[in-house]
Structures are given as C-alpha cells and as structure tokens.
C-alpha cells in the first residue's frame, strides 16, 4: 500500500510526484489521460529515476485501493469543471476520515463550498495553494494550507520533507485556518505576483522605448539590481530578455496579448466586498484586458501621432520608483488580509504568509525577508519606517511618471502607487464633495467633521 495518491499528472503534478518520490514517499498516480494511453508517463519514469518506484494507474478504483488508509489524495488538475468533477467522484469512492487535498488554483469561495460538501460525507478536506512553478515544486514549493486541522496534522510531516527552508529556518508551508484560508492566501500571493510582473514589464517598456537601452543593457541593469533584490521574477525576466529565437530576441517576436488565470479577478472581488483599495492589481489586470483588444488598438494607433522617441532614464530613480511601487503593492495586499480577518473572524498571520513565501514561491525576494524582519506587517499602515521609506523615494517615482507622460509611454501600476500613497497619507480628500453630491440627488445624510 502506498502513502499518497496524486490525481493530475501535468507539469506541476509531475514535478510534485518527482519531489515526493525522491523524498521516500511511496506514491500511486492517476490521470484521466492514462485511461487511453499510458506510454507518455512510462517515458517519464524512464527519464527520471525518482519515478521508478511510483505506481501508475489507469483505473481510478484500483488507484484508490492502492493507497493506505486513511488515504491522502492530492488533486492537481485545472480549476473549474475538471477539479469539481474529480472531487465529486472521490466523494462517492472514499471512506470516512480519508483526506481530499485540493492543490489547484481554486477560488476561495469554491474551496469553502467544497469543504462543506466533503464534510457531509465524513471525509476530511485540505485546500492548499502551491507556488513555485514546475522547478519550484520539484525543488521545494511554497504551500499555503487551510481546512481540517486533523488532516493537516496527518500530512505535515510529509510536507516537511518536500518543502524548502524559510527565513526562520522552518519549512515553506503553514496552516492558515480551518476553512478556505489556504486558497485565500494563495490568491493574495497571486495578486501580488500580478503586480510584480507588470512593474517589471513597465520598466522594460520604458527602457526599450527610449532607444538608449538594448536588451543587453536592460538585462545588465536587472542583474545589477538583483544583487540586492534577489527576486525570482527579476531573475527569470532577465533570462527572457536575453533569450533568442532564430537570431532574434524572443520579446521582439512575442505578441503583446496576455491572459490571466482568474486569481487576480477573485482578489479584486474580495477587495470590492471588503471595501479595500487594490488599485495596483486593478491596473495590472486592466492592462491584460486592454492587451486583448488588439484590432481596436491597431486601428486607434493609426490616428495617434507620435514622434520618434529618444530620452534618457535615470536608472537610480527608476530603481527607487520600483521599490516604492513594490511596497505599496504589499501594503494593499496586507490591508485586504486584515479586512478579511476582521469580517470573517479569521486569524491569518501576515508574518506567517511572508515566511512561507520567502522560499519556494514565485514572489520570493529580499523584500519579503525585509518586510518580515523590519516592519510591523500586521499593522502596516501604522509602521513609521515604511512611511519614511516611501517619502524618501516619492520624488523619484514622480520623475519616472513624468518621463513616461512626456513620451507617451504607458507604465501601468506606477501612477496607481503614487495616487494611493497620496490619498492614504492625506487627512483631507476630495470626498467631502461626493457627500454633498449624494446629499443633493439622493437625500443621503451628511457626516460633519
């Protein structure tokens, strides 16, 4: 009998199977695709020695019977209908106290519903967010967990084997609550990631459009920055900047249309429900939405006159502006967590989240270590150090935004960071006029000073 079962052997599932098997965890694996053909997975078994002891099944009943009870079944299939179908099927086949572990990018609302549905059948549930990509999952992913505490206690020793060491020398997993908090924290992680990606993309655009910086120059700038930043996203962006196909840079051949997997939209919905500003995430997502309007953009561009560009960029100011925006990104994410804790009676620790993200995750960087060690992250808006840091680099951000405006270069998220800071640090906003307007046309009451 095997220790664990994995359903879904795509890129992430394969990396997880390799990691777990390499750490001595006996595995049964199943994928719906195996029902038609097993050859591809056997090719993988021959390619990766750590998979030689893994048992492969093309029948889900035999797969389930091969796992020691109480069974631990990890689901790594696409979110939405595929995920729902697998969970619904397992509910009819598993025994009391078996554990269903949903490790997909699942909407926290669906994760909550699944927990209730599974509990009715006396089956235990864990909803876990997994970060790291194919390589990170192989080497030691970042794992955010919610669900039944009893189930967590039964799996945590194995999770200690497959995860990475973090800032405080623990492992890159943690338990965030007895419901859907694991998927919620993963959603927050992804929202932060959306903004981080867009900030890097905006910087690349501003530099390359200046006609003063080549791909080689920009890659070197990123490499220099990353001596201190230690950012996974900066590192992979540097590699993609230098990548070539048929003698041409990859970025010059890629179309400028970007998709999203839905997690950013879910986070924005939570922001609306909880009354939290997520302006930077909104800007990052809006940029992806606009990117899909390719024919409209092409048509509008015909009517826009732009002169040939050439301008200089102060690289030090650009780095300071980038750091400013990154801090605002985390402030907005932390505020959403605090609002969720207050409204849902949760107890998600931001420090715990940072610790889990500090290694194995897509957003790992020195900034996470710095936030964890040097800031009051649980009450970030009252932290004087972060406000001082933002004040010191604000002028650099203004200079970068001004340069982009003068040269018609869109740098999403930068303006939003400045507007947020100017608003959140101001004790007199324009919203008194909003009160007056609502009072006039809707007879809404007025709140006086």
C-alpha positions as CSV (number, residue, x, y, z in Angstrom):
1,X,0.0,0.0,0.0
2,X,1.3,3.5,-0.9
3,X,1.5,6.5,1.4
4,X,-0.1,9.1,-1.0
5,X,-2.1,9.3,-4.2
6,X,-1.8,12.1,-6.8
7,X,-4.6,12.8,-9.4
8,X,-3.4,15.0,-12.3
9,X,0.0,14.4,-13.8
10,X,0.5,17.6,-15.8
11,X,3.6,19.7,-15.5
12,X,3.0,20.6,-11.8
13,X,1.7,17.1,-10.9
14,X,4.8,15.5,-12.5
15,X,7.2,17.8,-10.5
16,X,5.3,17.1,-7.3
17,X,5.4,13.3,-7.9
18,X,9.2,13.5,-8.6
19,X,9.7,15.6,-5.4
20,X,7.7,13.3,-3.2
21,X,9.0,10.1,-4.5
22,X,12.6,11.4,-4.3
23,X,12.0,12.0,-0.5
24,X,10.9,8.4,0.0
25,X,7.1,8.9,0.0
26,X,5.5,6.0,-1.8
27,X,3.1,7.1,-4.5
28,X,0.2,6.0,-6.6
29,X,-0.6,8.3,-9.5
30,X,-3.6,8.6,-11.7
31,X,-4.7,10.9,-14.6
32,X,-7.8,10.6,-16.7
33,X,-5.5,10.7,-19.8
34,X,-4.0,7.4,-18.6
35,X,-7.3,5.7,-19.4
36,X,-6.5,6.0,-23.1
37,X,-2.7,5.7,-23.1
38,X,0.0,5.0,-20.5
39,X,3.1,5.3,-22.7
40,X,3.9,9.0,-22.0
41,X,4.1,8.5,-18.2
42,X,6.3,5.4,-18.7
43,X,8.6,7.5,-20.8
44,X,8.8,10.0,-17.9
45,X,9.6,7.1,-15.5
46,X,12.5,6.1,-17.6
47,X,13.7,9.7,-17.9
48,X,13.5,10.4,-14.1
49,X,15.0,7.7,-11.8
50,X,13.0,9.0,-8.8
51,X,9.8,7.9,-10.6
52,X,10.8,4.3,-10.9
53,X,9.1,3.3,-7.7
54,X,5.8,5.2,-8.5
55,X,2.8,3.1,-9.2
56,X,0.8,4.2,-12.3
57,X,-2.9,3.5,-12.6
58,X,-5.4,3.9,-15.5
59,X,-8.4,2.9,-13.3
60,X,-9.4,5.2,-10.5
61,X,-10.9,2.4,-8.4
62,X,-7.6,0.4,-8.5
63,X,-5.8,3.7,-7.8
64,X,-7.8,4.3,-4.6
65,X,-7.5,0.8,-3.4
66,X,-3.7,1.0,-3.6
67,X,-3.4,3.8,-1.0
68,X,-3.1,3.2,2.7
69,X,-6.0,4.3,4.9
70,X,-6.7,6.9,5.9
71,X,-6.0,7.9,2.3
72,X,-4.2,11.1,1.4
73,X,-5.1,12.1,-2.2
74,X,-3.6,15.2,-3.7
75,X,-5.6,16.8,-6.6
76,X,-3.6,18.7,-9.2
77,X,-6.0,19.3,-12.0
78,X,-7.1,22.6,-13.6
79,X,-9.5,24.7,-11.6
80,X,-13.1,24.8,-12.6
81,X,-15.0,21.8,-14.0
82,X,-12.1,19.4,-14.1
83,X,-11.4,20.0,-10.4
84,X,-15.1,19.8,-9.4
85,X,-15.6,16.5,-11.3
86,X,-12.6,14.9,-9.6
87,X,-13.8,16.0,-6.1
88,X,-17.4,14.9,-6.8
89,X,-16.1,11.5,-8.0
90,X,-13.9,11.0,-5.0
91,X,-16.7,11.8,-2.5
92,X,-18.5,8.7,-3.8
93,X,-15.5,6.4,-3.6
94,X,-13.6,7.3,-0.4
95,X,-14.1,6.2,3.1
96,X,-14.6,8.1,6.4
97,X,-11.5,10.1,7.5
98,X,-9.8,9.8,4.1
99,X,-8.3,13.2,3.1
100,X,-9.1,15.1,-0.1
101,X,-6.4,17.7,-0.7
102,X,-7.2,20.3,-3.4
103,X,-3.9,21.8,-4.5
104,X,-5.2,23.7,-7.5
105,X,-5.7,27.4,-8.0
106,X,-9.2,27.2,-6.6
107,X,-11.4,30.2,-5.9
108,X,-11.6,30.5,-2.1
109,X,-15.4,30.7,-2.4
110,X,-15.5,27.3,-4.1
111,X,-12.9,26.0,-1.7
112,X,-15.3,26.8,1.2
113,X,-18.2,25.2,-0.6
114,X,-16.1,22.0,-1.3
115,X,-15.1,21.8,2.4
116,X,-18.8,21.8,3.5
117,X,-19.7,19.3,0.8
118,X,-16.9,16.9,1.6
119,X,-17.6,17.2,5.4
120,X,-21.1,15.9,4.9
121,X,-19.6,12.6,3.8
122,X,-17.3,12.4,6.9
123,X,-14.2,12.9,4.6
124,X,-11.5,15.4,5.6
125,X,-10.5,18.3,3.4
126,X,-7.5,20.5,2.9
127,X,-7.4,23.3,0.4
128,X,-3.8,24.2,-0.3
129,X,-2.2,26.8,-2.5
130,X,1.1,25.7,-4.2
131,X,3.6,28.2,-5.5
132,X,6.9,27.7,-7.3
133,X,6.2,26.7,-10.9
134,X,7.4,23.4,-12.2
135,X,11.0,23.9,-11.0
136,X,10.0,25.3,-7.6
137,X,7.6,22.4,-6.9
138,X,10.3,20.0,-7.8
139,X,12.9,21.6,-5.5
140,X,10.7,22.7,-2.6
141,X,7.4,24.6,-3.1
142,X,5.7,27.2,-1.0
143,X,2.5,25.7,0.3
144,X,-0.4,27.6,2.0
145,X,-2.9,25.4,3.8
146,X,-6.5,25.7,5.0
147,X,-9.1,23.1,6.1
148,X,-9.4,20.4,8.7
149,X,-6.7,20.7,11.4
150,X,-6.9,16.9,11.9
151,X,-6.0,16.4,8.3
152,X,-3.2,18.9,8.5
153,X,-1.6,17.1,11.4
154,X,-1.6,13.8,9.3
155,X,0.2,15.4,6.4
156,X,2.6,17.9,7.9
157,X,5.5,15.5,8.4
158,X,5.5,14.6,4.7
159,X,5.2,18.3,3.8
160,X,8.3,19.0,5.8
161,X,10.2,16.6,3.6
162,X,9.2,18.2,0.3
163,X,9.3,22.0,1.1
164,X,12.2,24.5,1.4
165,X,13.8,26.2,4.4
166,X,12.4,29.7,5.1
167,X,13.6,32.9,6.8
168,X,13.1,31.5,10.3
169,X,14.6,28.1,9.3
170,X,11.2,26.4,9.3
171,X,9.7,24.8,6.2
172,X,7.9,26.7,3.4
173,X,4.4,25.6,4.4
174,X,1.9,26.7,7.1
175,X,-1.7,26.2,8.2
176,X,-3.8,29.4,8.0
177,X,-7.2,28.4,9.2
178,X,-9.9,25.7,9.4
179,X,-11.7,26.6,6.2
180,X,-10.7,28.1,2.8
181,X,-7.9,30.3,4.1
182,X,-5.2,28.3,2.3
183,X,-6.6,29.2,-1.1
184,X,-7.3,32.7,0.1
185,X,-3.6,33.3,1.0
186,X,-2.6,31.7,-2.3
187,X,-4.9,34.2,-4.1
188,X,-3.2,37.1,-2.3
189,X,0.1,35.7,-3.4
190,X,-1.0,35.6,-7.0
191,X,-2.4,39.2,-6.8
192,X,1.0,40.4,-5.5
193,X,2.6,38.4,-8.4
194,X,0.4,40.1,-11.0
195,X,1.5,43.5,-9.9
196,X,5.2,42.5,-9.6
197,X,5.1,41.1,-13.1
198,X,3.5,44.3,-14.5
199,X,6.0,46.5,-12.8
200,X,8.9,44.7,-14.4
201,X,7.1,44.8,-17.8
202,X,6.5,48.5,-17.4
203,X,10.2,49.1,-16.6
204,X,11.3,47.1,-19.6
205,X,8.9,49.1,-21.8
206,X,10.1,52.4,-20.6
207,X,13.8,51.5,-21.2
208,X,13.4,49.8,-24.5
209,X,11.2,52.5,-26.0
210,X,13.9,55.2,-25.1
211,X,16.1,53.9,-27.9
212,X,19.0,54.3,-25.5
213,X,19.0,50.8,-24.0
214,X,19.3,47.5,-25.7
215,X,18.1,44.1,-24.4
216,X,21.7,43.5,-23.3
217,X,21.7,46.8,-21.4
218,X,18.4,46.2,-19.7
219,X,19.4,42.7,-18.7
220,X,22.6,44.0,-17.1
221,X,20.5,46.7,-15.2
222,X,18.3,43.9,-13.9
223,X,21.3,41.8,-13.0
224,X,22.8,44.7,-11.1
225,X,19.6,45.3,-9.2
226,X,19.2,41.7,-8.4
227,X,22.4,41.6,-6.4
228,X,20.4,43.1,-3.7
229,X,16.8,42.3,-4.6
230,X,17.3,38.6,-5.0
231,X,13.9,38.5,-6.8
232,X,12.9,35.3,-8.6
233,X,10.7,37.4,-11.0
234,X,13.6,39.8,-11.9
235,X,15.9,36.8,-12.4
236,X,13.5,35.0,-14.9
237,X,12.7,38.3,-16.6
238,X,16.4,38.9,-17.2
239,X,16.7,35.4,-18.8
240,X,13.7,36.0,-21.1
241,X,15.1,39.5,-22.1
242,X,18.3,37.7,-23.4
243,X,16.5,34.7,-24.9
244,X,16.7,34.5,-28.7
245,X,14.8,32.5,-31.4
246,X,16.3,32.3,-34.9
247,X,18.8,35.0,-34.1
248,X,16.1,37.5,-32.8
249,X,15.2,38.4,-29.3
250,X,12.2,36.4,-28.1
251,X,10.5,39.5,-26.7
252,X,10.6,41.1,-30.2
253,X,8.7,38.1,-31.6
254,X,6.1,37.7,-28.8
255,X,2.7,39.3,-29.4
256,X,1.6,41.7,-26.7
257,X,-1.6,39.8,-25.6
258,X,-1.6,38.5,-22.1
259,X,-4.1,36.1,-20.4
260,X,-4.9,35.6,-16.7
261,X,-5.9,32.6,-14.7
262,X,-8.7,34.2,-12.7
263,X,-7.0,34.6,-9.3
264,X,-6.5,38.3,-9.8
265,X,-10.2,38.8,-10.6
266,X,-11.1,36.9,-7.4
267,X,-8.9,39.1,-5.3
268,X,-10.4,42.2,-6.8
269,X,-13.9,40.9,-6.0
270,X,-12.8,40.4,-2.4
271,X,-11.5,44.0,-2.4
272,X,-14.9,45.2,-3.5
273,X,-16.7,43.1,-1.0
274,X,-14.5,44.2,1.9
275,X,-14.0,47.8,0.8
276,X,-10.3,47.7,0.2
277,X,-8.4,49.5,-2.5
278,X,-6.4,47.2,-4.8
279,X,-5.7,49.9,-7.3
280,X,-2.4,48.4,-8.4
281,X,-3.8,44.9,-9.0
282,X,-6.7,46.5,-10.9
283,X,-4.2,48.4,-13.1
284,X,-2.2,45.2,-13.8
285,X,-5.3,43.3,-14.7
286,X,-6.7,46.1,-16.8
287,X,-3.5,46.1,-18.8
288,X,-4.1,42.4,-19.6
289,X,-7.7,43.1,-20.6
290,X,-6.7,46.0,-22.9
291,X,-4.0,43.9,-24.4
292,X,-6.7,41.6,-25.8
293,X,-8.2,44.5,-27.8
294,X,-5.6,44.0,-30.5
295,X,-7.6,45.0,-33.5
296,X,-9.0,48.1,-31.8
297,X,-5.6,49.1,-30.6
298,X,-4.2,48.8,-34.1
299,X,-7.0,50.9,-35.5
300,X,-6.7,53.6,-32.9
301,X,-2.9,53.8,-33.2
302,X,-3.3,54.9,-36.9
303,X,-4.8,58.1,-35.7
304,X,-2.3,58.9,-33.0
305,X,0.8,60.9,-34.0
306,X,3.9,60.0,-32.1
307,X,7.3,61.5,-32.8
308,X,10.4,59.3,-32.8
309,X,11.4,58.8,-29.2
310,X,14.7,59.2,-27.6
311,X,15.1,60.0,-24.0
312,X,17.4,59.3,-21.0
313,X,16.3,57.4,-18.0
314,X,17.8,57.9,-14.5
315,X,18.4,54.3,-13.6
316,X,18.8,55.1,-9.9
317,X,15.5,57.0,-9.8
318,X,13.8,54.1,-11.7
319,X,15.0,51.6,-9.1
320,X,13.8,53.8,-6.3
321,X,10.4,54.2,-8.0
322,X,10.2,50.4,-8.5
323,X,10.9,49.9,-4.8
324,X,8.2,52.4,-3.9
325,X,5.6,50.6,-6.0
326,X,6.5,47.2,-4.6
327,X,6.0,48.5,-1.0
328,X,2.6,49.9,-2.0
329,X,1.7,46.5,-3.6
330,X,2.3,44.7,-0.3
331,X,0.5,47.4,1.7
332,X,-2.6,46.9,-0.3
333,X,-2.4,43.1,0.0
334,X,-1.8,43.3,3.7
335,X,-4.8,45.6,4.2
336,X,-7.0,43.1,2.4
337,X,-5.9,40.3,4.7
338,X,-6.6,42.4,7.7
339,X,-10.1,43.3,6.4
340,X,-10.8,39.6,5.8
341,X,-9.6,38.7,9.3
342,X,-12.0,41.3,10.8
343,X,-15.0,40.5,8.6
344,X,-14.8,36.7,8.6
345,X,-13.4,36.2,12.1
346,X,-10.2,34.7,10.6
347,X,-6.7,34.8,12.1
348,X,-4.4,34.8,9.1
349,X,-1.0,35.9,10.2
350,X,0.8,38.1,7.6
351,X,4.1,37.2,9.1
352,X,3.4,33.5,8.6
353,X,2.4,34.2,5.0
354,X,5.7,36.1,4.4
355,X,7.7,33.3,5.9
356,X,6.0,30.7,3.7
357,X,6.6,32.9,0.6
358,X,10.2,33.6,1.5
359,X,11.4,30.4,-0.3
360,X,9.9,28.2,-3.0
361,X,7.4,30.8,-4.2
362,X,7.3,32.8,-7.4
363,X,7.4,36.1,-5.4
364,X,10.4,35.2,-3.2
365,X,12.8,38.1,-2.9
366,X,14.8,40.1,-0.3
367,X,11.8,42.4,0.1
368,X,9.8,39.6,1.7
369,X,12.7,39.0,4.1
370,X,12.9,42.7,4.8
371,X,9.2,43.0,5.4
372,X,9.2,40.0,7.7
373,X,12.2,41.2,9.8
374,X,12.0,45.0,9.8
375,X,8.3,46.1,9.5
376,X,5.2,45.8,11.6
377,X,3.4,43.9,8.9
378,X,0.3,43.1,10.9
379,X,-0.5,46.8,11.2
380,X,1.4,48.1,8.2
381,X,-0.3,51.5,7.8
382,X,0.9,52.4,11.3
383,X,4.5,51.5,10.6
384,X,6.5,54.7,10.6
385,X,9.5,53.1,8.9
386,X,7.6,52.1,5.7
387,X,6.0,55.6,5.5
388,X,9.5,57.2,5.8
389,X,10.8,54.8,3.1
390,X,8.0,55.8,0.8
391,X,8.5,59.5,1.5
392,X,12.2,59.2,0.6
393,X,11.6,57.7,-2.8
394,X,8.4,59.5,-3.7
395,X,10.3,62.2,-5.7
396,X,12.0,59.5,-7.8
397,X,8.6,58.0,-8.6
398,X,7.2,61.4,-9.7
399,X,10.2,61.9,-12.0
400,X,9.7,58.5,-13.6
401,X,6.0,59.0,-14.1
402,X,6.7,62.5,-15.6
403,X,9.1,61.0,-18.0
404,X,6.6,58.4,-19.2
405,X,3.9,61.0,-19.6
406,X,6.1,63.3,-21.7
407,X,6.9,60.5,-24.0
408,X,3.5,58.8,-24.2
409,X,4.8,55.6,-22.6
410,X,2.2,53.7,-20.5
411,X,3.7,52.3,-17.3
412,X,0.8,50.7,-15.5
413,X,0.8,50.4,-11.7
414,X,3.3,53.3,-11.2
415,X,0.7,56.1,-11.2
416,X,-1.6,53.9,-9.1
417,X,1.0,53.5,-6.4
418,X,1.6,57.3,-6.2
419,X,-2.2,58.1,-6.1
420,X,-2.7,55.5,-3.4
421,X,0.1,56.9,-1.2
422,X,-1.0,60.5,-1.8
423,X,-4.6,59.5,-0.7
424,X,-3.8,57.2,2.2
425,X,-1.4,59.7,3.7
426,X,-3.8,62.7,3.3
427,X,-6.2,63.8,6.1
428,X,-8.3,65.9,3.6
429,X,-9.6,64.1,0.5
430,X,-12.0,65.3,-2.2
431,X,-14.7,63.0,-1.0
432,X,-16.5,65.7,1.0
433,X,-17.8,66.9,-2.4
434,X,-19.0,63.3,-3.0
435,X,-21.0,63.5,0.2
436,X,-22.5,66.8,-0.9
437,X,-23.5,65.5,-4.3
438,X,-25.1,62.3,-2.8
439,X,-27.0,64.6,-0.4
440,X,-28.4,66.7,-3.2
441,X,-29.6,64.0,-5.6
442,X,-30.4,61.2,-3.2
443,X,-31.1,63.0,0.1
444,X,-28.3,60.9,1.7
445,X,-27.3,62.2,5.2
446,X,-24.2,64.3,5.7
447,X,-21.5,63.4,8.2
448,X,-20.0,66.6,9.6
449,X,-16.4,67.0,11.0
